[in-house]
Amino acid sequence: MAVRDIRVIGDPVLRTPCEPVSQIDDAVSALIQDLLDTVDQEGRAGLAANQIGVSLRAFSYNIEDEVGYVINPKLIDLSEQVQDGDEGCLSVPGLWFPTKRSDYARVVGVNLDWEEVMVEGTGLMARCLQHEVDHLDGHLYLDRLDRATRKKAMAAVREL
């Protein structure tokens, strides 16, 4: 299919909660292929549908040579153990800020055959799963920053 352009901060689609996919049709299949093609680029870990302008609950991931997707993902399990590391976002290009996330995460959803899928992981995979579900809920990682860091981040965003 196609590598799609990434929507950046300021685009209202990034702040709008995405609608669940209600049926699998040619348009949803094409969306999934575009998500996979677009995430399969150097330096990309995950991509939510709204980042390419489609307000449906689906995302793709590309972590340690594992590439996949989830339709209608629900975050069902998070560890109490926290990781604190720099996080970035294709929709906030070039900026990285320390962001606390659970060290383990698990999502469930469906694939193109409407079969249940589960994706889980620690470290970068956990960060990716939480980050992409946040996108689908209309949130950016900047929303999770502590007050002082968020102030610096928003000043940096204004300079973009």
JOHU-V385962 format. One record per residue. N is the residue number from 1. NEAR is the number of other ideal C-beta (glycine too) atoms within 12 Angstrom. Layout:
N,NEAR  N,NEAR
This chain:
1,18  2,14  3,20  4,28  5,17  6,29  7,29  8,23  9,30  10,17  11,21  12,14  13,27  14,34  15,23  16,23  17,21  18,32  19,21  20,20  21,30  22,14  23,16  24,21  25,15  26,12  27,19  28,29  29,22  30,22  31,36  32,38  33,24  34,30  35,45  36,32  37,22  38,33  39,35  40,27  41,19  42,8  43,15  44,31  45,34  46,49  47,44  48,50  49,44  50,38  51,43  52,37  53,25  54,33  55,27  56,37  57,35  58,46  59,49  60,44  61,41  62,28  63,29  64,14  65,11  66,20  67,25  68,34  69,39  70,41  71,40  72,32  73,42  74,24  75,32  76,19  77,21  78,25  79,20  80,11  81,15  82,21  83,26  84,19  85,19  86,19  87,33  88,27  89,39  90,38  91,36  92,33  93,21  94,17  95,30  96,20  97,30  98,24  99,31  100,23  101,34  102,29  103,24  104,26  105,39  106,25  107,38  108,22  109,34  110,27  111,25  112,27  113,12  114,17  115,14  116,17  117,25  118,21  119,36  120,29  121,30  122,24  123,24  124,27  125,30  126,35  127,36  128,44  129,44  130,44  131,42  132,47  133,39  134,35  135,47  136,42  137,27  138,23  139,26  140,37  141,38  142,34  143,25  144,26  145,29  146,16  147,12  148,12  149,24  150,21  151,15  152,19  153,32  154,22  155,15  156,21  157,24  158,13  159,13  160,15
